[in-house]
Amino acid sequence: MNPRSLPKLTTAAVALAAIALLSIPQRAPLHAQPAGGMPPTVVEAVRPLVDRVSDAISAVGSLRAAESIVVQPELAGRIEQVHFTEGQSVKAGAPLFTLDASLVRAEVREWEATAAQSQREADLVNSMVSRKLVAPAELDAKRSQLAVSQARLSSARTRLDKTVISAAFDGVVGLRQVSPGEYVEVGQPLVNLVQVDPIKLDLRVPQTLLAQVAVGQPLAVEVDAFPGEKFAGKVYAIDPQLDADGRSIVLRATVDNEDGRLRPGLFARVALELAARDDALLVPEQALWPQGSKQFVYVVEEGKAKLVEVTTGVRRDGMVEIRTGLTPESSVITAGQLKIGPGAPVRIAAPPPAK
């Protein structure tokens, strides 16, 4: 062998050995990350809040007295006494005014005497008829006279009762228009009497809600006189005829007013509850993942993110109702959606320690 060819053979042998080594399959280390593997993404997740929600609409209305009348006398006469102070609460049947009844009392006594005399005469004639001393027709005349006397007596007593003017119902008397000693005529206004507990509320809603409104629906009332306060009420009547001018439905409700702060005539803003669900599911609004016209949320299932289509309902205080797509046990991702996709491995972050 030519010595000069030895270095060339050695170089070729080295190259062949290197190629052979490269062609031998290599084993991966026991703890190496699989090709394409990603560590789980840390996300925040919560379970839906189960709470009561309601579908409500806003409307405006006006407060009115539950009952309201103008007290008027049925007899003319002089006011003898006023039994109340203005603005006072009174009970049904409580006397408000007393008219001078001296003439009516005299008339009552006169007819009492006349009726008693007629009764005696009828009794006498009746005994004479039984003995056949007078004709029965004379007894009929005496009985007719007795009936007239008794009717006149009843009429006089009724007029005497009407000299005391009483409250027709529980309420509050307003400012009186007359003074003691003043002569008043029949039908003359004396004072207003209004009932404000409970107080009534009239409101109008669009005709499109005709199928959704019903007697018994609750509502909340706010008035400018008491900012920040809400007064509870309930619908108790629906006008069967729509308002022709606005094509609206007229509702009437009662509103609790035990302390009497609400007054007739106040303008009111109303939240009328049309429907309620006691076991609604609520999630934070940031959990929603809109795509086109549809709404989705990510949930965690078996350590992976799953995109679930949902239908939403009422929104309140940063929360949104989920009507379909979730269960109370669902684990809904609320933060970290930008870093994941459907099927991505995720890990729920531990909640912060309680303070």
C-alpha positions in Angstrom: 0.0 0.0 0.0 1.1 3.4 -0.9 1.8 5.3 2.3 0.6 8.5 0.7 -2.9 7.1 0.4 -3.3 6.4 4.2 -4.5 9.8 5.2 -7.1 9.8 2.5 -8.5 6.4 3.7 -8.6 7.6 7.2 -10.6 10.7 6.3 -13.1 8.7 4.3 -13.5 6.2 7.2 -14.2 9.0 9.6 -16.9 10.4 7.4 -18.5 7.0 6.9 -18.5 6.5 10.7 -20.2 9.9 11.3 -22.9 9.1 8.7 -23.6 5.7 10.4 -23.8 7.3 13.8 -26.4 9.9 12.6 -28.5 7.1 11.0 -28.9 5.3 14.4 -32.3 6.2 16.1 -31.9 8.5 19.1 -34.0 8.0 22.3 -35.6 11.0 23.9 -34.7 11.7 27.6 -37.1 10.3 30.1 -38.3 13.7 31.3 -38.3 15.7 28.0 -41.4 17.7 27.0 -43.4 16.1 24.1 -43.1 17.8 20.8 -45.7 20.6 20.5 -46.6 20.4 24.2 -47.7 23.6 26.1 -48.0 24.1 29.9 -51.5 24.8 31.2 -52.6 28.4 31.0 -53.6 29.9 34.4 -57.1 31.3 34.3 -59.7 32.6 36.7 -63.0 30.9 37.0 -66.2 31.0 39.1 -69.4 29.0 39.4 -72.6 30.7 38.4 -74.5 32.6 41.1 -78.0 31.3 41.7 -80.3 34.2 42.5 -83.7 35.7 41.8 -83.9 38.0 38.7 -86.9 39.8 37.2 -87.9 41.2 33.9 -88.9 44.8 34.5 -90.0 47.8 32.5 -89.8 51.5 33.3 -92.8 53.7 33.3 -94.1 57.0 34.7 -97.2 57.6 36.7 -99.0 59.8 39.1 -100.1 59.2 42.7 -103.7 59.7 43.7 -105.7 59.3 46.9 -107.2 55.9 47.6 -110.4 57.8 48.4 -111.2 61.5 48.2 -114.4 63.5 48.8 -115.5 67.0 49.4 -117.5 67.0 52.7 -120.8 68.8 52.1 -123.9 69.3 54.2 -127.3 67.8 53.3 -129.2 70.3 55.3 -128.9 74.1 55.5 -128.0 75.5 58.9 -125.6 77.3 61.1 -122.3 75.5 62.1 -122.5 74.9 65.8 -119.2 73.0 66.3 -116.1 71.9 64.4 -114.7 68.6 65.8 -111.3 68.4 64.1 -108.1 70.3 63.5 -106.9 70.8 59.9 -104.6 68.0 58.7 -105.8 65.6 61.3 -106.3 61.9 60.7 -109.8 60.7 61.5 -111.6 57.4 61.6 -114.7 56.5 59.7 -117.8 57.7 61.5 -116.0 60.4 63.5 -118.0 63.7 63.7 -116.5 66.5 61.7 -119.2 69.3 62.0 -122.4 69.7 64.0 -125.1 72.0 62.7 -127.6 73.8 64.9 -130.4 71.3 65.4 -132.8 73.1 67.7 -135.6 73.4 65.1 -135.2 69.8 63.9 -135.3 68.5 67.5 -138.5 70.5 68.0 -139.9 68.9 64.9 -139.0 65.4 66.1 -140.7 66.0 69.4 -143.8 67.3 67.6 -144.1 64.2 65.4 -143.4 61.9 68.3 -146.4 63.4 70.1 -148.5 63.2 66.9 -147.5 59.6 66.3 -148.3 58.7 69.9 -151.8 60.3 69.6 -152.4 58.5 66.3 -151.5 55.2 67.9 -153.9 55.8 70.8 -156.7 56.7 68.4 -156.1 53.7 66.3 -156.1 51.4 69.4 -159.4 53.0 70.5 -161.2 52.5 67.2 -159.8 49.0 66.9 -161.5 48.1 70.3 -164.8 49.7 69.1 -164.7 47.8 65.9 -164.3 44.5 67.8 -167.5 45.5 69.7 -169.2 46.5 66.4 -169.6 50.1 67.6 -168.0 51.6 64.5 -167.5 50.6 60.9 -164.2 48.9 60.0 -163.6 51.7 57.5 -163.0 54.1 60.3 -160.2 51.8 61.7 -158.5 51.8 58.3 -158.5 55.6 58.3 -156.9 55.8 61.7 -154.3 53.2 60.8 -153.5 55.3 57.7 -153.2 58.4 59.8 -150.9 56.5 62.2 -148.6 55.4 59.3 -148.3 59.0 58.0 -147.4 60.2 61.5 -144.8 57.5 61.9 -143.3 58.3 58.5 -143.1 62.0 59.3 -141.4 61.1 62.6 -138.8 58.9 60.8 -138.1 61.7 58.4 -137.6 64.2 61.2 -135.2 61.9 63.0 -133.2 61.4 59.8 -132.8 65.1 59.4 -131.7 65.3 63.0 -129.0 62.7 62.3 -127.8 64.7 59.4 -127.1 67.7 61.5 -123.9 65.8 62.5 -121.6 65.5 59.5 -119.3 62.5 59.9 -116.3 61.1 58.1 -117.2 58.6 55.4 -114.0 56.6 55.8 -110.6 56.6 57.5 -108.5 59.5 56.2 -107.0 62.9 56.6 -109.0 66.1 56.7 -107.7 69.1 54.7 -108.2 72.8 55.1 -111.7 73.7 56.1 -113.6 76.3 54.1 -116.0 77.5 56.8 -115.9 78.7 60.5 -118.1 78.0 63.5 -121.2 80.1 63.5 -121.3 80.4 59.7 -124.6 79.6 57.9 -124.1 77.0 55.2 -126.3 75.9 52.3 -127.0 72.4 51.1 -124.0 71.1 49.0 -121.6 73.9 50.1 -118.0 72.6 50.3 -116.8 72.4 53.9 -113.5 70.4 53.8 -111.7 67.7 51.8 -111.3 64.2 53.2 -108.7 62.0 51.6 -107.4 58.5 52.3 -103.6 58.2 51.6 -102.8 54.8 53.2 -102.5 52.9 51.0 -102.1 55.4 48.2 -103.0 54.7 44.6 -100.8 54.9 41.5 -102.0 55.3 37.9 -99.5 54.4 35.2 -99.4 53.7 31.5 -97.5 51.0 29.6 -97.2 50.4 25.8 -100.0 48.3 24.2 -97.4 45.8 23.1 -97.2 44.6 26.7 -100.9 43.7 26.9 -100.1 40.0 27.1 -97.5 40.4 29.8 -99.2 42.7 32.4 -101.4 41.2 35.0 -103.1 41.9 38.3 -100.8 41.2 41.3 -97.5 42.2 39.6 -95.1 44.0 42.0 -93.6 47.4 41.3 -91.2 49.8 42.9 -91.9 53.6 43.0 -89.5 56.5 43.2 -90.4 60.2 43.6 -88.3 63.3 43.5 -89.4 64.3 47.0 -87.5 61.4 48.5 -84.5 60.7 46.3 -82.9 57.3 46.6 -85.9 55.7 48.3 -88.2 53.1 46.8 -91.8 52.4 47.8 -93.3 49.0 47.2 -96.6 48.5 45.4 -98.7 46.0 43.5 -101.0 46.2 40.5 -104.6 45.6 41.5 -106.6 46.7 38.4 -106.2 47.0 34.6 -108.4 49.3 32.6 -110.3 47.1 30.0 -110.2 49.9 27.5 -106.9 51.2 26.1 -106.1 54.9 26.2 -107.2 56.1 22.8 -104.7 59.0 22.7 -101.5 57.2 23.4 -102.6 53.6 22.6 -101.4 52.6 26.0 -102.6 50.3 28.8 -103.8 52.1 32.0 -102.8 50.2 35.2 -103.8 51.1 38.8 -101.7 50.0 41.8 -101.7 50.4 45.5 -98.5 51.6 47.2 -97.7 51.2 50.9 -97.8 54.6 52.7 -98.1 53.9 56.4 -96.1 56.9 57.4 -98.2 59.1 55.1 -95.2 60.7 53.4 -96.5 60.1 49.8 -99.1 62.6 48.7 -101.7 62.6 45.9 -100.4 64.4 42.8 -96.8 63.4 43.1 -95.0 62.4 39.8 -93.6 58.9 40.1 -91.0 56.8 38.2 -92.0 53.1 38.2 -90.2 49.8 37.7 -92.9 47.2 36.9 -91.9 43.6 37.3 -93.4 41.5 34.5 -91.8 38.1 35.3 -89.4 36.7 37.8 -87.1 33.6 38.1 -86.0 32.5 41.5 -83.2 30.1 40.4 -81.6 32.1 37.6 -77.8 31.7 36.8 -75.7 34.8 36.9 -72.1 35.2 35.7 -69.8 38.2 35.5 -70.2 40.1 32.2 -66.5 39.7 31.4 -67.1 36.0 31.0 -69.0 36.6 27.8 -67.1 35.8 24.6 -69.2 37.2 21.7 -68.8 35.9 18.2 -70.9 37.6 15.6 -74.5 37.7 16.9 -74.0 34.8 19.3 -72.7 34.7 22.8 -70.3 32.2 24.2 -68.4 31.5 27.5 -65.4 29.3 28.2 -65.8 26.6 30.8 -63.3 24.3 32.3 -63.9 20.6 31.7 -61.3 17.9 32.6 -58.5 20.5 32.7 -59.3 21.9 29.3 -61.1 25.0 28.0 -64.4 24.4 26.3 -66.3 27.1 24.3 -70.0 26.9 25.1 -72.8 28.8 23.4 -75.2 30.5 25.8 -78.3 32.7 25.7 -78.4 35.7 28.0 -81.1 37.5 29.8 -81.3 40.2 32.4 -78.1 42.3 33.2 -77.6 43.9 36.6 -74.7 45.2 38.6 -72.0 43.8 36.3 -73.7 40.4 36.2 -75.6 38.8 33.3 -78.2 36.1 33.4 -77.4 32.9 31.5 -80.7 31.2 30.4 -79.3 28.2 28.5 -75.9 26.6 28.1 -74.7 26.4 31.8 -75.5 24.5 35.0 -74.9 25.6 38.6 -71.9 23.3 38.6 -70.2 24.8 35.6 -66.8 26.4 36.1 -66.9 29.6 34.0 -63.7 31.3 33.0 -63.8 35.0 33.8 -60.2 36.0 33.0 -57.5 34.7 30.7 -59.7 34.0 27.6 -57.3 35.9 25.4 -54.5 33.4 26.0 -56.5 30.2 25.3 -58.6 28.5 22.6 -61.0 25.6 22.6 -59.3 22.5 23.9 -56.4 24.4 25.5 -55.1 23.0 28.8 -55.9 25.3 31.6 -55.4 25.6 35.3 -57.7 27.6 37.6 -55.8 30.1 39.7 -56.2 29.7 43.5 -58.5 32.3 45.0 -56.8 35.1 46.9 -56.6 34.5 50.7 -59.4 35.9 52.7 -58.7 39.1 54.6 
